[in-house]
Each structure stands twice: as C-alpha cells, then as structure tokens.
Amino acid sequence: MVRPRWHLRSSTGSNRLGQHWDQFVALWAALNLLWVCFDITYVPLRTFWLQRNLYPLPSAPLVLRLGFLPDITPFYDPVKGIEPHRETQAYLNAFDQMDRALLAGFPASDLRRRQVALTDQMIDDNPFLSSGGSGTLEKIKNRLRERADQDSAKQSAELLLGDDWLRRQPWIEERLFWQQQVLPLVATNYWRSIDENGRPTDQFWRIDLVIFQSVFLADILLRAARLRRRLPGLSWGDALLRRWTDLPLLLPFWRWLRLIPVVERLQTSGLVNMEPLRAVISRAVVALLAVELFEVLALQLMDGAQGLIRSPQWPQRIRRLRSHQSVSINDERELVELLRIWGPLLLSEVGPRLAPQFQAVLAHALQQTLQTMVVPPGLRQLQLLMQVEKQLTQQLASGMVDSVMELSRGAGARMQRRDNRQIDLLRDCVDRFWDELAEALESGPVLERSQQLVCALLEELKLTYLAQINRTGIDALIRELDQLTVPPATAAENQPMGAEASGPASTPRDQSP
C-alpha cells in the first residue's frame, strides 16, 4: 500500500541552530504576510478601523460594535500619507464649539448659523470625493432628511439647528443624533498626500525593507551558501536561481505573491504540514488533467497509426522490417534473438501441452474427409462402420500429432543450442517472411481491404475506449487514489475489544521439534 508523503517520518537535521533559524524566518515571513494583507486592505477598510463597527447587513440598521479593538488609525495613517481633511475637520471643530456653548446654556445663534453654512458648503463641495467616499455624503443627506422629515438636506440642517426645533427638542437629546448619525460619517473623510511620482504616499516599503526584507535577503544568501556547500560545482548565480520561489519576498510590488514562499518555508521548517491540504485541493485537478492528457495522447497515437496504415508506402515499410535493414544496437538483432528464445519455448513446452487439442482438431478434419471422399453415401447409415471410421481417424490423428510433437521437441532442443548457422537461417527466414508479405500486399487486392479493416478497428477503439474513459469519470479515479493513499487501519485498531484479555490462550505454542 502506498503511503502518503505527509505520513512519512521526516528526518531531523543535525544542525539544530540552522533548524531554529529556518523556523524563525518562517514565522517572520508569516508575520510579514499578515502585515502585507493588513496594509493592502487598510485604506479600503479605514472606516472600520476608525469606528470599529461591523455592519453584517448593509441594508439593515444592524451594527456590531467592536470596542475592544484599539484605534490604530493615528499610528498607521502617517504610513499611508493620510491626514484629516481641512473642510471636514473644520466642520467637526465648529460642531464641538457649538456643542460646548449649547451645553453651557448659551443660545449660540451665531455658532448654529455657522454650522448650517458649513453643512451647506459640505453638501455643495462634496469633500468626500478625494477619499472615494461619495456614498458617505449621500448617507449624511438621507439621515438629515429623515430626521427633519424634509425633501432637502440643506433645509433639514437649517431646521434641525433652528430655534423652533431646539425649543421642542432639548439639545441634550438632539446632540445624540448628530454624534451618532452624522459626525461619525464626517470623521471618516480624509486627505491623502501625493509623492513626487504622482502616486499616493506610501511608506510601507521603507519599513518592509529595514525590518523584513533585510532578514529575507540574509536567509536567501544563507540558503544559497548551503546549496553551494552541498554542490561545490554550483555557481552563485545558479544557486540563487534555484531559490527563485523566494523572489516575491524581495519584490516591492505584487506583495500578495509572498504567500508562495511563506507556505513553502512553513512546510520545509516543519511548523505547518501543508501536504494534506495541497493533496485535497489538487486531487480533482490532477485527475481531470490526467484524463484529458491521456485522451489527447491516445487519440493522437491512434490517428498517427491510422495515417501510417493508410499510407501507400505500407508494403515498403513492412519490407524495411528486414533484419539487415533495421537499426541494431550492440550488433544484436532483436527480432532474431527473440525468435531464438521463443522458438524453443513454443516447440518444447507450449506445443506438447496442446497435443490433445491438436488431436481433436485433426481427427475431426480426417473424419470429415473420409465421410465425403472414401465412404459411399449408402454405407454411412451403418453404425459399426461409423465407429470404425471414428477410431481410425483418432489413431491417425494421434500418430500424426505424436510425430509432429516429437519433431517439435527435437527442434526446440536444437534451437536452444546457439550457433551462427542457426542465427543466419533465422535471419533469412525473417527477411523472407517480410519480403513475401510485402509482395503479397502489393500484388493483390488485400492491401486496400486490410487498410480499411485496420483503420475501422482503430476508429472503433477511439469511439468505445475513449468514451469509456469519459463515462468512468473523475470520481472513480479519486476513489482509486484514496484506496492507494489512505493507509489501512492498524492491527490494534482492527482488533476487537476484549481480545487483549485473552491472555495465554492467544499466545502461539512452541512448535519446535
């Protein structure tokens, strides 16, 4: 039974320091991969990291507040060149001044009019375009309209901050709407600086180069040195080329490709066993590709055989099979040597074992010949004469077969003796056979009919056998692969419960004499 590769015991290297280094680099690369994934998704998910709110259903007002997560935006925004937007930040600062004044009991009519003006300006200028958050402004406008029950967002802001509304709604309750529904959306806006190349500022590569890629470069050089120590004739260029899978670790772009070397290092360091997962993922794909590849190869082979058979040079190709025109390796004629080996086998062993069958066939043929040529039709009704005829044919057939078998045994014994004369005769026989076969095909109508029959046979094989492969399907191949790779249950697992309690009764007796 074939054992899967991940069930085989891995040999522990003697250099424990090198093993610990490999494990450290594998963990360091895994940490770098997690950071790469976080960096790639930080800008699209910055609103989540800012508010730590999760919306399972965007169309429903269901919010999962993850307050236990820290606010990392003040620390990571500088890495991505993100700064507070001037207009939205001025809006937030003005609201704080108005809020403090209203909580202190002041009318703050001027501050309220300024806040309404800032709201109108934000709606007109749409500062969320720079951060790709145009939908955020629409959410703010919709919430203002729903709160004031108005058709216009500007009129709604003026109404919500007006004297009549605040006389009916105390500011202590009204400020909750602004702090929970409006201001968090305004705070999500940001401005991202541009570098000299016209791209958004990103300082990730600096940190990655100093902290991670320097370690990866040292490890790649160390692995190349190990490889050159094991293969002294290998140059540095070839050694580094063999570590081509580590190239994504040093690339400043397409950083998601680091998944490949990270998985390879985790596997080789022994920290994670990826082989079962790889086998499960690739099993169906490999089985499908194997079937497709075999179908193409089989079809191409059959088409090539049909083209060879339909060729008018078929007799010439048969004549080229003569031993003196074939390619010989080490001065050995393979076909002649095969006949010299198989001849004694057929004449000395196979043929004599078929003597009863030969006797029955020959006796039947002789009996039919006697009935049609020797015995008159009027005497065929006599039972005694027919029994004598049957016994006579059996004796004649037995004598002829025995004589032929005796000659066959003698010929087989003589063919086992190797001599040059025998090899020359066998070669002449083989050459003569191919010549006569080619001449018979050229002179008669057999060639065209033979080509048609053989091509039709190959066509039937293509239609039946290849179709059978498709009908077999991938599931049968996968089940067969499971039978080969899944190890059988051990003897301890197959042993029924209580068998170990059998004691001396299960102990084999000493049968030594």
C-alpha positions in Angstrom: 0.0 0.0 0.0 1.3 3.4 -1.0 1.7 5.8 2.0 1.1 9.5 1.5 4.1 11.7 1.7 2.8 13.5 4.7 2.6 10.2 6.7 6.3 9.6 6.2 8.6 10.4 9.0 10.8 13.4 8.4 14.4 13.2 9.3 15.6 15.7 11.8 18.7 17.5 10.8 21.7 17.5 13.0 22.2 21.3 12.8 19.7 22.5 15.3 20.8 26.1 15.0 20.0 26.0 11.3 16.7 24.4 12.0 15.8 27.1 14.6 16.9 29.8 12.1 14.6 28.3 9.4 11.7 28.3 11.8 12.3 31.9 12.9 12.5 33.0 9.3 9.3 31.1 8.5 7.5 32.8 11.4 8.9 36.1 10.4 7.7 35.7 6.8 4.3 34.6 8.1 4.1 37.8 10.2 5.2 39.8 7.2 2.5 38.2 5.1 -0.1 39.2 7.7 1.2 42.7 7.7 1.1 42.8 3.9 -2.6 41.7 3.9 -3.4 44.4 6.6 -1.5 47.1 4.6 -3.3 46.2 1.3 -6.7 46.3 3.0 -6.1 49.3 5.3 -7.2 52.1 3.0 -10.5 50.3 1.9 -11.2 49.3 5.5 -10.1 52.5 7.2 -13.6 53.4 8.2 -13.9 50.1 10.1 -10.6 50.6 11.9 -11.7 54.2 12.7 -15.1 53.3 14.1 -14.7 49.6 14.9 -18.2 49.0 13.8 -19.2 46.0 11.8 -22.3 46.0 9.6 -23.3 42.4 8.8 -26.3 43.5 6.6 -25.5 46.8 4.8 -29.2 47.3 4.0 -30.3 46.8 7.7 -29.5 49.1 10.6 -27.7 46.3 12.4 -24.4 47.3 14.0 -21.9 45.2 15.9 -19.7 47.4 17.9 -16.2 46.1 18.4 -15.0 48.5 21.1 -12.3 46.1 22.3 -10.3 46.8 19.2 -7.8 49.6 19.6 -7.9 52.7 17.4 -4.8 52.2 15.2 -5.6 55.0 12.7 -3.5 57.7 14.5 -0.4 55.3 14.2 -0.9 53.9 10.7 -2.4 57.0 8.9 1.1 58.5 8.6 2.4 55.3 6.9 -0.2 55.8 4.1 0.2 59.6 4.0 -3.4 60.1 5.3 -4.2 63.4 7.0 -7.5 64.9 8.3 -9.4 66.8 5.5 -9.4 70.5 6.1 -13.1 71.1 5.3 -14.5 68.1 7.3 -12.1 68.8 10.2 -13.3 72.4 10.3 -16.8 71.1 10.4 -16.1 68.8 13.3 -14.2 71.6 15.2 -17.1 74.1 14.7 -19.6 71.5 15.9 -17.5 71.0 19.1 -17.6 74.8 19.8 -21.4 74.9 19.2 -21.9 71.8 21.4 -20.0 73.3 24.3 -21.9 76.6 24.0 -25.3 74.9 23.9 -24.4 72.6 26.8 -23.4 75.7 28.8 -26.9 77.2 28.2 -26.0 79.9 25.8 -28.2 80.4 22.7 -25.2 80.2 20.3 -27.3 81.5 17.4 -24.2 82.6 15.5 -22.5 79.3 16.0 -25.6 77.5 14.8 -25.8 79.6 11.7 -22.1 78.9 11.0 -22.8 75.2 11.4 -25.6 75.4 8.9 -23.4 77.3 6.5 -20.7 74.7 6.9 -23.3 71.9 6.2 -24.4 73.7 3.0 -20.8 74.1 1.9 -20.0 70.4 2.6 -23.1 69.4 0.5 -22.1 71.7 -2.3 -18.3 70.9 -2.4 -18.5 67.2 -1.6 -15.1 66.9 0.0 -15.5 63.1 0.2 -14.6 62.8 -3.5 -10.9 62.9 -2.7 -11.2 59.8 -0.5 -13.6 57.9 -2.8 -16.5 58.2 -0.3 -19.2 59.9 -2.3 -21.7 57.5 -0.8 -20.9 58.8 2.7 -22.2 62.2 1.8 -25.4 60.6 0.5 -25.8 58.8 3.8 -25.5 62.1 5.7 -28.1 63.8 3.5 -30.5 60.9 3.8 -30.2 60.9 7.6 -30.8 64.7 7.8 -33.9 64.4 5.6 -35.3 61.5 7.7 -34.6 63.4 11.0 -36.4 66.6 9.8 -38.9 64.9 7.5 -37.9 67.3 4.7 -37.1 66.8 1.0 -34.0 69.0 1.1 -30.9 68.2 3.1 -30.0 71.9 3.4 -33.4 72.8 4.7 -33.3 69.8 7.1 -30.0 71.1 8.6 -31.4 74.6 8.9 -34.5 73.2 10.6 -32.6 70.9 13.0 -30.4 73.8 14.2 -33.2 76.4 14.3 -34.7 78.0 17.4 -38.2 76.4 16.9 -36.7 72.8 16.7 -34.4 73.2 19.7 -37.3 74.6 21.8 -39.2 71.4 21.1 -36.2 69.1 21.3 -33.7 69.7 24.1 -30.1 69.8 22.9 -29.0 67.1 25.3 -31.2 64.7 23.4 -30.7 66.3 20.0 -26.9 66.1 20.1 -27.1 62.3 20.3 -28.4 62.3 16.7 -25.5 64.4 15.5 -22.9 62.5 17.4 -24.2 59.0 16.5 -25.6 59.5 13.0 -23.8 62.4 11.3 -20.4 63.2 12.9 -19.0 59.6 12.6 -19.6 59.7 8.9 -18.0 63.1 8.6 -15.0 61.9 10.6 -14.3 59.1 8.0 -13.2 61.6 5.4 -9.5 62.1 4.9 -6.9 63.6 2.6 -4.0 61.6 1.2 -0.8 63.3 0.0 0.9 62.6 -3.3 4.6 61.8 -3.7 6.9 63.2 -6.4 5.9 60.4 -8.8 2.2 61.3 -8.7 1.3 58.3 -6.6 -0.4 58.3 -3.2 2.1 58.5 -0.4 3.1 55.0 1.0 5.9 54.5 3.5 5.3 50.7 3.7 8.3 49.8 1.6 10.7 51.6 3.9 9.6 49.7 7.0 9.4 46.5 5.0 12.9 47.0 3.6 14.5 47.6 7.0 12.7 45.1 9.2 11.7 42.3 6.9 13.4 42.2 3.6 16.9 42.6 5.1 16.2 39.3 7.0 14.9 37.6 3.9 17.9 38.6 1.9 20.3 37.2 4.6 18.3 34.0 4.6 18.3 33.6 0.8 22.1 34.1 0.8 22.5 31.6 3.6 20.4 29.0 1.7 22.4 29.6 -1.4 25.6 29.1 0.6 24.2 25.8 1.9 23.4 24.7 -1.6 26.9 25.5 -2.8 28.4 23.6 0.1 26.4 20.6 -0.8 27.1 21.0 -4.6 30.6 22.5 -4.8 30.5 22.9 -8.6 27.4 25.1 -8.5 28.0 28.8 -9.1 26.4 31.6 -7.0 24.1 32.6 -9.9 22.8 29.0 -10.3 22.4 28.6 -6.6 20.4 31.9 -6.3 18.4 30.9 -9.4 17.3 27.7 -7.7 15.8 29.8 -5.0 13.5 31.6 -7.5 10.5 30.9 -5.3 11.9 33.4 -2.7 11.8 36.3 -5.3 8.4 37.6 -4.1 9.9 38.3 -0.7 12.2 40.9 -2.2 9.7 42.5 -4.7 8.3 45.9 -3.7 5.2 45.2 -5.8 2.7 42.3 -6.1 3.3 41.7 -2.5 0.4 39.2 -2.3 2.7 36.7 -4.1 4.6 36.3 -0.9 2.1 33.7 0.0 4.0 31.1 -2.1 7.4 31.4 -0.3 5.7 31.7 3.1 3.8 28.5 2.6 7.0 26.8 1.3 9.0 27.9 4.3 6.4 26.9 6.8 6.3 23.5 5.2 10.0 22.9 5.0 10.7 24.2 8.5 8.2 21.7 10.0 6.0 24.3 11.6 2.9 23.5 9.4 2.1 20.5 7.3 0.5 21.7 4.1 0.7 18.5 2.2 -2.8 17.1 3.1 -4.4 20.4 2.1 -2.4 20.5 -1.1 -3.4 17.0 -1.9 -7.1 17.7 -1.3 -7.0 20.8 -3.5 -5.0 19.3 -6.3 -6.5 15.8 -6.4 -9.5 16.6 -8.6 -7.5 18.9 -10.8 -4.8 16.4 -11.3 -7.3 13.6 -12.0 -9.1 15.8 -14.6 -5.8 16.8 -16.3 -4.7 13.2 -16.3 -7.8 12.1 -18.1 -7.7 14.9 -20.6 -4.0 14.4 -21.3 -4.5 10.6 -21.7 -7.4 11.2 -24.1 -5.3 13.6 -26.2 -2.3 11.2 -26.3 -4.4 8.2 -27.1 -6.3 10.0 -29.8 -3.0 11.3 -31.3 -1.4 7.9 -31.2 -4.4 6.3 -32.9 -4.6 9.0 -35.6 -0.9 8.5 -36.2 -1.4 4.8 -36.6 -4.3 5.3 -39.0 -2.2 7.7 -41.1 0.6 5.2 -41.2 -1.7 2.4 -42.2 -3.5 4.4 -44.9 -0.1 5.4 -46.5 0.5 3.7 -49.9 4.1 3.0 -48.7 2.8 0.4 -46.2 4.4 -2.5 -48.1 7.7 -0.6 -48.3 7.5 0.0 -44.5 6.9 -3.7 -43.9 9.8 -4.6 -46.2 12.0 -2.3 -44.1 11.5 -4.6 -41.1 14.0 -7.0 -42.6 16.7 -7.7 -40.1 19.6 -6.4 -42.2 17.9 -3.0 -42.8 16.8 -2.4 -39.2 18.7 -0.4 -36.7 20.9 -2.6 -34.5 22.3 -1.7 -31.1 25.4 -3.5 -29.9 25.4 -5.7 -33.1 22.3 -7.6 -31.8 19.3 -8.5 -33.9 16.4 -8.2 -31.5 13.8 -9.9 -33.6 16.1 -12.8 -34.5 17.2 -13.2 -30.8 13.5 -13.1 -29.8 12.7 -15.9 -32.2 15.6 -17.9 -30.9 14.3 -17.6 -27.4 10.6 -18.1 -28.2 11.1 -20.9 -30.7 12.2 -23.5 -28.1 9.6 -22.2 -25.7 6.8 -22.8 -28.2 8.1 -26.0 -29.6 9.3 -27.7 -26.4 6.7 -26.6 -23.8 3.7 -24.9 -25.3 3.2 -27.1 -28.3 3.3 -30.5 -26.5 0.8 -29.3 -23.9 -1.7 -28.6 -26.7 -1.4 -32.1 -28.1 -5.0 -33.2 -27.1 -6.5 -30.2 -28.7 -4.4 -30.8 -31.9 -5.5 -34.4 -32.0 -9.2 -33.5 -31.6 -9.0 -30.9 -34.4 -7.0 -33.2 -36.8 -9.3 -36.2 -36.0 -12.4 -34.2 -36.8 -10.8 -33.0 -40.1 -9.9 -36.5 -41.1 -13.3 -37.8 -40.2 -15.0 -35.2 -42.4 -12.6 -36.0 -45.3 -13.3 -39.8 -45.0 -17.1 -39.2 -45.0 -17.0 -37.1 -48.1 -14.4 -38.9 -50.2 -14.0 -42.6 -49.0 -17.2 -43.9 -47.6 -20.1 -44.2 -50.1 -23.4 -42.4 -49.1 -25.2 -45.7 -48.8 -22.9 -47.1 -46.2 -22.9 -44.1 -43.9 -26.0 -45.4 -42.1 -24.1 -48.4 -40.7 -23.3 -47.7 -37.1 -20.4 -50.2 -36.9 -18.7 -48.7 -39.9 -19.0 -45.2 -38.4 -17.4 -46.4 -35.2 -14.5 -48.0 -37.1 -14.1 -44.8 -39.1 -14.0 -42.7 -35.9 -11.4 -45.0 -34.2 -9.3 -45.0 -37.4 -9.3 -41.2 -37.6 -8.4 -40.9 -33.9 -5.5 -43.3 -34.3 -4.3 -41.5 -37.4 -4.6 -38.1 -35.7 -2.8 -39.3 -32.6 0.0 -40.8 -34.6 0.5 -37.7 -36.7 0.3 -35.3 -33.7 2.7 -37.5 -31.7 5.2 -37.5 -34.6 4.9 -33.8 -35.0 5.3 -33.2 -31.2 8.4 -35.4 -31.2 9.8 -33.4 -34.0 8.8 -30.2 -32.2 10.6 -31.2 -29.1 13.7 -32.2 -31.0 13.7 -28.9 -33.0 13.2 -26.9 -29.8 16.1 -28.7 -28.1 18.3 -28.0 -31.1 17.2 -24.3 -31.3 18.4 -23.9 -27.7 21.9 -24.6 -28.8 23.3 -21.3 -30.0 25.3 -21.4 -33.3 26.0 -19.0 -36.1 24.4 -21.1 -38.7 21.1 -21.2 -36.8 21.1 -17.4 -36.4 21.8 -17.0 -40.2 18.9 -19.3 -41.0 16.5 -17.5 -38.7 17.5 -14.1 -40.1 16.9 -15.4 -43.7 13.6 -16.8 -42.6 12.5 -13.4 -41.1 13.7 -11.5 -44.1 11.9 -13.8 -46.5 8.7 -13.5 -44.4 8.7 -9.7 -44.6 9.5 -9.8 -48.3 6.8 -12.3 -49.2 4.3 -10.4 -47.0 5.1 -7.0 -48.7 5.0 -8.6 -52.2 1.6 -10.3 -51.5 0.2 -7.0 -50.3 1.5 -5.2 -53.4 0.3 -7.7 -56.0 -3.2 -8.4 -54.7 -6.3 -6.6 -53.5 -5.5 -7.4 -49.9 -3.7 -4.1 -49.2 -6.7 -1.8 -49.6 -9.0 -4.1 -47.7 -6.6 -4.6 -44.9 -6.1 -0.9 -44.6 -9.8 -0.3 -44.4 -10.3 -3.0 -41.7 -7.4 -2.0 -39.5 -8.4 1.7 -39.7 -12.0 0.8 -38.9 -10.8 -1.2 -35.9 -8.8 1.8 -34.6 -11.8 4.0 -35.2 -14.0 1.7 -33.1 -11.3 1.8 -30.4 -11.5 5.6 -30.4 -15.3 5.6 -30.2 -15.6 3.0 -27.5 -12.5 3.1 -25.3 -12.2 6.9 -25.1 -15.9 7.2 -24.5 -15.5 4.6 -21.7 -12.8 6.8 -20.1 -15.3 9.7 -20.1 -18.0 7.5 -18.6 -15.7 6.3 -15.9 -15.4 9.9 -14.6 -13.3 11.7 -12.1 -15.0 10.2 -9.0 -13.8 6.7 -9.8 -10.2 7.9 -10.2 -10.4 9.8 -6.9 -11.8 6.7 -5.1 -9.0 4.6 -6.5 -6.5 7.3 -5.4 -8.0 7.2 -1.9 -7.6 3.4 -1.8 -3.9 3.8 -2.7 -3.0 6.7 -0.4 -5.1 6.3 2.7 -3.2 3.9 5.0 -5.1 0.8 6.2 -6.2 0.5 9.8 -3.6 -0.8 12.1 -3.8 -4.2 13.7 -4.5 -2.6 17.1 -7.4 -0.6 15.6 -8.9 -3.7 13.9 -8.5 -5.8 17.0 -11.9 -6.3 18.7 -12.4 -5.1 22.2 -11.5 -7.7 24.8 -9.1 -9.5 22.6 -6.1 -8.4 24.7 -7.8 -10.0 27.6 -7.5 -13.5 26.1 -4.2 -13.9 27.9 -2.1 -17.1 27.2 -4.8 -18.5 25.1 -3.8 -16.2 22.2 -0.1 -16.9 22.6 1.2 -19.2 19.9 2.6 -22.5 21.1 6.2 -23.5 20.6 6.1 -26.0 17.7 9.8 -26.5 17.5 10.7 -30.2 17.4 
